[in-house]
């Protein structure tokens, strides 16, 4: 089943008198359960592509179908609902709230979904333990290592049981050993049958996936198995 289907997608921005086509006729399919990397140099369009796939934006033209729904012209509230229900994000900078402990950081997507407090806490603790944070539940981000903060971010991405998990340069702020541990967590998610999409310029990160989609000048230049 296709979770992502893009047909001749263009995303253009007007800067002064110029029109910049950040994405220039993208055709792309990602199926349920795939483990994919999207790569390319700075300015290639990969971040713009992630914004579309993550329901943070819509295309200027072309068809964008996600999770069986045509979202090509979706309104902001529709995109926000899909984002909250279907998508988990893991960012390079963690994006944790420093004054909240591990459990309350993980709970946040459930809070926005209206899940009752007792269920929120139960699910947050369960997923925290699943990523090895069972003894850190009451710690706040300043009391954690970079690798532990990224584990919190992964747990937060998983707590709403999304259909797809995005990692945006997920090892960018980590040393090589810790980065490898985080990548192993993504491998594990893939083995469990989750759809995982990593956006990266790092060939070592792309190499752990099953399919690499290389973007250049707003186009898909090639796809290959690493």
N, C-alpha and C positions, 0 to 999 in steps of 0.2 A: 504494500500500500504506500502511495506517495504522500509523505507529510509535507513536502515542499515541491511546488511546481511553478516555475517561472517561464513565461513565454514572451520573448522579445521585449524584455523589460528595460526601460530607459529611466534614469533619474538624472534630471538636469537642474542646474542652479544658474541663476543670472547674477553675474558680478559686473556691475557697471554696464557697459555695452556688450559684454561677452556672455555667451551661454556656454557653460561648462557641462559636458555630459559625463558625470561621474560614473554612471553605468550606461553602456552603449549597446543595447540589444542583447541582454543576457538571456540565455536559455539554460535552465537548470532543473534537475530532478534529484531529490534526496528522499530515499525510502525509509519507512519505519525500521528502526533497529540498526541503521548504518552508523559507522564511526568515521567521520569525515573531517578533513582539514581544509580550510580556505586560506590560501597563501598569496603573497604578492608583495612587491616593494611598496614603500610609502607613496601614497598618491595613486595607487593602482585601482582603487575602488572597493577594496575588501571591507573596509569599515562601513562604507555606504551600504554594501550588500548585507552586512550583518544587521544594520539598522532596519532594513526591510524585512529580513527573515525573523528578526526579533520583535516585529510589530511596533517599532518605534517610528516608522515612517511608511509612506505609500509611494509607489512609482509615479513618475510623470506620465508615462504611457506604458502599455503592455499589460499582461495578465499576471497577477500574483495570487496563487491559490495555496493556502496554508491550512493543514488539518481538515482538508475537504471543503473549505469555504473560500469563496472568491472575495479577497480583501483588497482588490486593486484600488478601490475608491472608498475604503472604509473610513468612517469618522473616528475621531480621537477616542471617544468613549468606548466604541466597539473594539478598537485596537487595544485599549487598556484592559478590557475584560479578557480578551484572548491572551494577552501577555501574562496576566495574573494567573489564569487557569492552566495554560498549556505550556508555558516557557519558564525555565530556570536559567538565571544568568550567574556566571562566575567571572569577576573582573580582575584585571591585573592589580588594581589598587585596593582590593577587598571590599571597600565601600561598607564597612561596619560602623555602627554607632558606638563611639568610645565609652559612653556612660551606661550602656546596657550590657548585662552579662551575656554569656554564650547563649543561654536558653532564650532570652528575650530578643536577641538579634535574629536567631533562627525563626522565632515565631512571627516575625513581621509580615511575611506574605499571607499567613493565615489570618492575621488581624485585619488586613485589607480585604480578605475574602469573607469576613464575618463569621469565622469559626468560633464557637464558644470558648471561653478562657480555659476551662479544664481540658478540653480536647486539644487546644493549641499547645498547652504545656506538655501533655502526654506525647503528642506527635513530635514536638521539638526535642524532647529528651530522647525519644527512640532514635531519631535520625542522628542526633549528636553522638550517641553511643555507637551507632553504626559506622561513623567515620573516626572513631578512636578518641572522642572527647568526653568520655564518661566521667573522668575525674576532674574535668575543667568546667563543669556546668555553671559555677558561680563566678568564674573569672570574667573580667572585662577585657576587651581587646588590648589595652596597654600592658596587660599582665601576660600576654601570650606571645609566642614566637611568630615569625612570618608564616611558617608552615602551618602552625595551629590556626592562625587567622584565616588562611586559605581554606582549611578544613571547615571552619565555621561558615565561610562563604559557600562552600560546596553543599554543606548541610542545609543552609538557607535555600539554596537553589532546588534542593530535592524535596523539601518539606511539603510542598503543594502537590507532589506526585505529578510533575509535568510530563508532557509527551516528548519534549526535547530539552536538552541541557546545552547551553552555549558557554564556551570558555573563551574569553577575549584576552589573549596573551596571558593565560592563567599562571604561567611560571615566570613572568617577566621581572617580578620583584623578589625572586627567591634564588638562593644559591643552588648550584647544580644538583647536590645530593637531595635537598628538600624538593626541588623541582621534579626530580625523578619520582619521589614518593607521591607527589600530587598527580603526576601523569599516570602512575599505577592505579590511582583511584579512578581516573577516567577510563582506563582500560577495564577495570572491574565493572564499572557502570555499563560499559559496552557489552561485556560478557553476560551481564544480567539481562540484556536485550533492550536497553535504553538507547534512544537516538542521541548521539553526542556530536556536536559540531564545534571544532576548535578553530579560532581565527588567529593566525600567527604569521610572523615573518621568519620564525626560527625553524630551519629544516629538521633539527633534532626532535622538535615537538611534532611536526607534521609526520615524521617517520613512524610514530607509534600508531597512527590511524590506519584504516583500511583503504581509504581513497583520498587523494589530494586533488583539489580543484584550484588551479593556478589562475589568478586574475592579473591582467595587465592592461593598462589604458582603458579600463572600464569594460573589458571583454573577457570571456573565458578563453584563455590561450591553450590550455590543455588540461586533461584529467588523466591521472595515472595511479597505479597501486604502488606504494613505496616499498 
